[in-house]
């Protein structure tokens, strides 16, 4: 990572790299105080360098408050370019230092909750085991995140962000793989109950409804005997929290429709049983979103490769 020092200012068309680095980190960390602690400097030192940059550009980049900073329109455009420039400098440093086989620094990952808990977090454990010199910061939220403002390297999820104005439009979208679903229940649920033989039988069962599933959480579809069958289901437990639905299913409360990646280990261990062998209809795809650039950091490429491998492994529920 590019660091500042007290070396004499070296300008490029009136712009100093130290000023640019400090401006970028202040925005990424959300305040002068937080960024100053990380750099081991005072907030006034950080503010001075940002003011020097604004003076050189003849622009106001930040609106300041006591506890936070906010980008102006001009500042947002400039910040977008700065993050890419610093990434290119880091890449040049790595190449010049012969670090092609060593990954260093910090990887900041943001994910939606279900994917984050069941897929991304385990992939990070795999990544840390393989690359112990990399620090990984994971944030999980149901809402999108503006990478440019939060300093996030990559967002993982399955949402479509086309109508989300807060989601940065300059992002590259990479499809990591499909996210098929499985209709499943614990063996204890079927004790004394007939097991569904066809999708229509689900109407006679207590189905656990994950309310955030799209387009309608109570409409379940499956390909059965080479035909796509759609059935409306319901039950006594509805939740927007995927883990709650999974826990209820494991305790024998009912039949659940869940992403295969979130239940694959439970199916392999026999704690959950797949109700139908046919494919459960789903158009969901796991995606990665990151800034458009000619240079994709090696640490990000390595992490996405591990994440793709874990997702691919989850597509084989019978694998031991």
N, C-alpha and C positions, 0 to 999 in steps of 0.2 A: 504494500500500500504506500502511496506517495505521502511523505511526511514533510512538515514544515520545519524550518530552522531559523536561526537568527543570522543567516548569511546575508550579505548585501543583496539588495533587490536587483534582479536581472530582468529587464523588461523585454517584451516582444510587442512592438507597436504600442508601447505605453502600458501593456498589461503585465503584471507580475504573477508567476505561477503560484507562489505562496498565497497570494490573495485569492486566487481562483480556488485553490485547495481548501482554504479556510471557509470561503463562502459556501462551497459545496457541502462540507461537513456540517456547518451550522444549519443548513437547510435540512440535511438528512437526519440530524439529531433533534431538530425542532426548536433549539434555543441556543443562545450564546453561552449560557451557563453550562449546559450539558456538554456541548462541544468543547468548551474550555477545560472541563475536568478531564476529558479523554486526551486532549493535547498537552495537559499539564501546564496550561497557561491561564491567564486571568480573562474574564469576560471582556474587559476593556481592551485587552490585546487583540482578541478576536474581532471586536467591533471596529477597531482601528483599521485592520486589514480589509474588512468588508467596505468600510468607508473609502479607503484608498482605491479599491476596485470600482466602486460607484463613481468616484471622481474621475478615474481614467476613462470610464465608459460614457461619462456624462449622462448617467441613467440612475434612477432609483430602483434597486433590485429587491429590497426588502422593506416591508412595513413592520416596525418593531413595536412590541408591547413588553410589559414587565416580565412575563413568563414565556413568551413565545414569539416566533417570527412568522411572517406570512409573505409569500412571494407576490410581487407585482406581476402584471402581465409580461412586462419586459424581463423581469427576473425569472419567470417560469420558462420562457424561451431560452434564456441564457443558461439556466440550470440544466436543462435538457442536454444542451451541447456539452456542458462541463462534465457531466457524468460519463459521457461517451469518450471525451478527450482523456480523462483520467484512466478510464479502462484501457485505452490504447497505450498510455504510458506504462501502466502495469504490465501489459502484454509485452511491450518492447523490453522492459526491465527483465522479465522472465526469460525471454529469448536470448538477450545479451548475456545473462548470467548462467546460461546453460541449465535452467531449471525445468527442462522439458519433462523430466520424470518426477519432479517434486511439486506437490500442490501445497500452497501456503495461503494464509489470510483468513478472511471470514466470509462465509456464505450465508446470506439472509434469505430465508424461505417463508413465504406466506401460503396458507392453504385453507380451503373450506373445511368445516369440522369433520364430516364423515371420512373424507379422503385423507385428511390430516392424521386422524387417529389410527385408522386401519392400514393405511398405505404409506403415507409420507414419513411419519415418525419412525416406523420400522426401517424404512429405506435410509433414514438419517443414521440410525444405529449401524447399519451395514456400511455406510459411507465413512463414519467415524472410525470404524474398525480397520478399514482399508487405508484411510488417509488421516491418521491421528494428529497431524500438524494443522489440519483445517478446523477452525471453530465454526459451528453451525448455530444460527439463531432462527428458531421456528416460531412464527406467530400463527394463530388459528382464529378465524372469524368467519361468520356467515356472510359478511359483507366484502365487497371488493376493496382493493387497496391500490392507491396510486403509487406505482413503483418510483416515479420520479420524485415524489415528495417524501416518501418514507425510507428511501435508501434500500429497498428490497431488490434482490437480484432476480427472483423468479416467483411467480404465483402459480400454484397447482390447484386445479379444480376441474369441474365438468360443466360449469355454467356457461351460457352464452351471454357475453357482455356487450352485445351490439347496442342495446338500448340504455346502457349504463353510462351516463355522461361523466361520472367520476372516474371511470376506468380509462387509463391513458390510451389515446388512439394510436400512438406510435409504437405499439407493442407487436412483437412477432408471436404468432400462435403456432405452437407445435403440438400435434396430436401424438400422445404417448401410447395409446391403445384403447380398445373398447372396454366398457365396464358392464359386462352382462350381469343379469340378476338371477337369483335362485329363489324359488318358493320352498320354504323349509320349516321344519318343526322338530322339537325334541322327541325322542322315543317315548318319553313319559306322557306326552300329549295324546299319543295314539293308544294308550292303555285303556281298553274298554271302548274305543271309538273306531269306527271303520275308517280306513285310510282312503283319501280321495283317489279315485281311479281316473277321473277326467276333470278338466277345469270347472265344468258346471257344478261338480260336487263341492267346490269351495263355498258355495252359498250356504251349505249346511254346517259350516264350521266357523269357529271364532277366529277371525282374521285380525292380525295386529296391524294397524294402519300407521305408516310413517307419513305424516301429513305434508311433508315438503317434497314428496316424490311428484314428478311431472309426467303427463299433464294433469291427471286426476289420480290421487293416491288410492282411491277405492276401485279403480278400473285396472284389473290385472289381465295380461294377455300372455298366451303361450301357444307355441306351435305343437299341435297334437294330431297325430295321424296325418301328417303333411298338410294340416290346415291350421290357420291362425284363429284361435278361439279367444274371445274377449268375454270376461265375466265381471259383474259388479259384486264386490264383497263388502263386508262390514264386520265389526266386532266390538268388544267392550273396552278396548284400550287403543287410544289414538295418541300419538306424540310426534313433535317435530324433532325429537332427539333420537338419532339412529341408534345410539348405544342403549337407550332405554328399550327400544323395540327388540334389539338383540338379546338383552338380559331377560326380557319377558319370554321370548321364544325359548331360551335355554332353560328357563324354569317351568316350561311346559304349559304356558298360559295360552298359547294359540299358534296359528300358522303365520309366518312372516314372509314378506317379499323384500329381500335385501340384496345389496351388491355382493357378487361372489367374492370379491377381494376382502370383504369384511367378515365373511363366515367360512372361508375356505379351510382354515385350521380346525374349526369346529366340526365341519363335515368330514375332514380326514380322520379326526379323532372319534367320530361316531356320536358326538354330543348333539349334532343336528342331522336330520335326514332330509335329503332332497325329495320333494313330493312327486315331481314329474321328471322323467328323463329327458323330455323334449325341451327345446330351447325356449327360455322365457324372453318374450319380445321386449327389447330395450334398444334405444338409439343413443344411449349415453356414451360419451367418449371422455376419457381423462386427457386434459390438455395442460401444457405449460405455456406461460406467457412471460416474456422477458423483452428488454429493450432491443429495438432493431439496431444492429451494428454489424459491420464486417467482421468484427472480432467477438466471438463468444468465449468468455473465460473458460480456461481448462477445468477449473473447479466446478463450474456449472455443467459443462459437458459430461464430466465424470459422474456428477450426482444424477443427472438425467438418465445416464446409461444404467446406473444401479436401480433407479426408480422403474425404468422400463422393464428391467429383468425381474424385479419383484412383481410387477403387474402381470407379466407374462406367466410367471410361476403360479399366480393366483388363478389363471385360466384353466389349471389342471387340478381339479379338486380331488382326484383319486391318487395324486402323487404323494408318496410318503416322504 
